[in-house]
Amino acid sequence: MGSVKSDHMPSHTSSYNNNPLDPEEFRRQGHMIIDFLADYYRDVEKYPVLSQVEPGYLRKCLPESTPNKPEPIETILQDVQEHIVPGLTHWQSPNFFAYFQCTSSIAGFLGETLSTGFNVVGFNWVASPAATELETIVVDWLGEMLELPKSFLFSGNGGGVLQGTTCEAVLCTVVAARDQMLSQIGRESLLKLVVYASDQTHSAIQKAAQIAGIHPMNFRAIKTSKSTSYALSPDSLRVQICEDVEAGLVPFELN
């Protein structure tokens, strides 16, 4: 159940090419993978949204140890068809209504392919000027769309970076707020810092606080109620902050 029936799966196998950047082999294999994915999205709504496999199923399908020799792309795609697709929860299915909505598009797939193909490491400007400058331009575009103050933009001596996930971005905000506060009260006061959120806030906030060195007892999940549609109550927040300040603690982050 759940395997992809692709019209682009040749029965023959190719010999292994030991040149990892052979242009023609890349072209051939790339076409096969694009065709495979195109067929998957053509048929995605035919599959059960939730995977039907049992926990531990994949270990029974794969070798017990690392393979000693590479396999041709035909064999790899066959394995994906038979063993991986049945174990997928199909997030991009039109029948998927959990968590958050579909986040993929043709533009996203191809943009990721193009970026991965160049395989640049943009840790500073000289390492890849185009990567660094494109990121600053796109971040400014986003800031302008959100109507952020000029000081938040690269063009206004601000700026930021594109993160891979929301969790990464949350961690960055906690670390930035922590460092700003500690620069004012001294780094020896780390254990006094307090983070506030509602009891409906994603667990990423609490995890980020722990990674940033905030004492676990200094994370405040403010209780919400149905009467406020589970929104954070300013009055409840004010009471908690006042109690913490009186106890000698230092509020520094609200999510």
KAURLIN-V438971 format. One record per pair of residues at least 24 apart in sequence whose ideal C-beta (glycine too) atoms are under 8 Angstrom apart, sorted by the first residue. I is the first residue (numbers start at 1). GAP is how many residues later the second one is. D is the distance in whole Angstrom. If there is no record, write none. Layout:
i = <I/I>
gap = <GAP/GAP>
d = <D/D>
This chain:
i = <1/1/1/1/2/2/2/2/2/2/2/2/3/3/3/3/4/4/4/4/4/4/4/5/5/6/6/6/6/6/6/7/7/8/8/8/8/9/9/9/9/9/10/12/13/13/13/14/14/14/15/16/16/16/16/29/32/32/32/33/33/36/36/36/37/40/41/44/44/44/44/45/45/45/47/47/47/48/49/49/49/49/49/50/51/51/51/51/52/53/53/57/58/58/58/135/135/138/166/166/167/167/167/170/170/170/170/170/171/171/171/171/173/173/174/174/174/174/174/174/174/175/177/177/178/178/178/178/178/180/181/181/185/189/190/191/191/192/192/192/192/193/193/193/193/193/194/194/194/194/194/194/194/194/194/195/195/195/195/195/195/196/196/196/196/196/196/196/196/196/197/197/197/197/197/198/198/198/198/198/198/199/199/200/200/201/205/209/218/220>
gap = <46/47/51/85/45/46/49/50/83/84/85/86/78/79/82/83/32/35/36/39/76/77/81/34/38/29/30/33/34/71/75/28/32/24/27/28/31/27/65/68/69/72/64/62/59/61/62/58/59/60/57/53/54/55/56/44/41/42/45/40/44/41/44/45/72/45/51/46/48/49/50/48/49/50/38/43/46/42/40/41/44/46/47/39/35/36/37/38/34/33/34/30/25/26/29/26/27/24/36/38/37/40/41/32/34/35/38/85/33/37/40/41/35/80/31/34/35/37/38/40/79/37/75/76/34/35/36/74/75/72/69/71/65/61/24/24/27/26/56/57/58/25/56/57/59/60/24/25/26/50/55/56/57/58/59/24/25/57/58/59/60/24/26/41/44/45/55/57/58/59/24/25/35/57/58/24/25/26/32/33/34/24/25/24/30/54/50/44/31/24>
d = <8/7/5/6/5/7/7/7/5/4/8/7/5/6/5/6/7/6/5/7/8/5/5/7/7/7/5/5/8/8/7/8/7/6/4/6/7/8/7/6/7/7/6/7/5/5/6/5/7/7/7/8/5/8/7/5/6/8/7/8/7/6/8/8/7/7/7/6/6/5/8/5/5/6/8/6/7/8/7/5/5/5/5/6/7/5/6/5/7/6/5/6/6/8/6/7/6/7/8/7/4/7/7/8/5/6/5/7/8/4/6/7/8/8/8/5/6/8/5/8/6/5/5/5/5/7/7/7/7/8/7/4/6/6/8/5/8/8/7/5/5/6/8/5/5/8/5/8/6/5/5/6/5/7/8/5/7/7/4/8/7/5/6/6/7/7/7/7/5/7/6/7/8/7/4/5/8/5/7/7/4/5/6/6/5/6/5/8/7/7>
